[in-house]
Amino acid sequence: MKIFFNRLPWSIVIVLIATLGLAPFVPQPHLFEKLQMLANGELKQAIDIFDLILHASPLVILILKLFFHFSKKEQ
């Protein structure tokens, strides 16, 4: 897995964050809407849970890429 994230170009990660992670841009990104629903205890339907996972996945990819990038530099 470390090899995959080290080979994954930063440009791909940035495009994923800018498009899927923040889509739709108006009135507010789905990710923020779904996180608000989660905090309020309103995230109950399967489609909403899937939507949260879908729009949060680029953020998870970014976090893992950053983690492996900086752990590689320490060695």
HELIX and SHEET records of a PDB file:
HELIX    1   1 LYS A    2  ARG A    7  1                                   6    
HELIX    2   2 TRP A   10  LEU A   16  1                                   7    
HELIX    3   3 ILE A   17  GLY A   21  3                                   5    
HELIX    4   4 HIS A   30  ASN A   40  1                                  11    
HELIX    5   5 ALA A   46  GLU A   74  1                                  29    
END                                                                             
